Amino acid sequence: MTEQIAVEKKILSENDRLAAEIRDALQQRRIPALNLVSSPGSGKTSLLEVTLKALARRFSIGLIAGDVQTENDAQRLRAAGGAQVQAIVTNGACHLDARMVGRALAGMNLERMDLLVIENVGNLVCPSSYDLGEDMKIVLISATEGDDKPLKYPAMFRRAAMMIVNKTDLLGFSDFSLERVQNNARSINPDLQILSLSCRTGSGVDAWIAWLTDLILQARRPSAE
Amino acid sequence: MTEQIAVEKKILSENDRLAAEIRDALQQRRIPALNLVSSPGSGKTSLLEVTLKALARRFSIGLIAGDVQTENDAQRLRAAGGAQVQAIVTNGACHLDARMVGRALAGMNLERMDLLVIENVGNLVCPSSYDLGEDMKIVLISATEGDDKPLKYPAMFRRAAMMIVNKTDLLGFSDFSLERVQNNARSINPDLQILSLSCRTGSGVDAWIAWLTDLILQARRPSAE
């Protein structure tokens, strides 16, 4: 297994180098970048759809949508309109890496971009290890999953800056407790920001949009340098 | 990347060798073995809880519960009672492998076991590549995830013998269509058996229990040799 660990270390260090290049390129252009991670089916694409609806007229948004197979998510986001959308099909790989993101960015116009969101492959484990050059990871969890997920997949919640609890319209249909998931998440990462919302009903989406708007405006301020 | 592929091939071929040993040991004792896979939060542990409730008095069941971190699932299954339960904590690894399963089995009494169910790590990608010595993979998907999951994670649905759609009590609260998920799954794997049920309400659970009972009884018949 030593051979495996050596190769993994080499891959991760090469990935970190490429991620640093991406981070530089984005920061020079004052483009905040988010790496959106979750289980399959927690609602990453739905969240991006409501985000585009609220922000696409005011800001130029770049989206990179990763999937193991199909361009379904990218197509949904293109249909939502108002954003530059690039698809990454990993053909079996369980996470995005910086090389894939670098290639996708090469096909996008960074001079006209206020925000970049990378939608990772649906997987709560592997994407936690790969820096994509983002400013922060945002982990999405839905109120129909178990509220012990932060304890069971701690690396992802430790490395995220924010947790968004989606599908709050389905609270009460299972044993999922909003208080418990918050406590579990903060026991792993005391600094984690937490929002809860429902992409379906729109409840709580305003706070997310306000947070994103603030992020974009802060990045543009000269004093941010 | 050639170095990475070579190491991966070596790991998988070593895994296949260990999995074949496990398969032999189980088949000699006529123990059918299932590898239960899904996204985090689809309800693998809940399914095993209702399964124990229905079958534990009649049959001796062995359960191996894998998690990236915590023994939460194993504790829930021990609390449900009536089964030999072994926990595997992968400490960050995104899937179970045959070596981990072999170690867990070494602590179990195979002479008194009618059925083995291995609950894999919640992950729709990586566990598809690792043979654990099981007779078949069963993929669980919940009616609160997207119905395009079989298209987006095809390897898992291609390698599974059965798909169980859980949380059918939440059908109608989202755009998820039972017909669509069935069609998508069969377009990837025409031979896939499909059951739908709700662990919460118990609806559809009878068919799953009848199928399992039949599997156990078939394995015991002398003519099965």
Interface residues (C-beta under 8 A of the other chain):
Chain A: E3 Q4 V7 K10 I11 S39 P40 G41 D67 V68 Q69 T70 N72 D73 G92 A93 C94 V121 G122 N123 L124 V125 C126 I141 S142 T144 E145 G146 D148 K149 L151 K152 Y153 P154 A155 K167 D169 L170 F173 S174 R200
Chain B: E3 Q4 V7 K10 I11 S39 P40 G41 D67 V68 Q69 T70 N72 D73 G92 A93 C94 V121 G122 N123 L124 V125 C126 I141 S142 T144 E145 G146 D148 K149 L151 K152 Y153 P154 A155 K167 D169 L170 F173 S174 R200
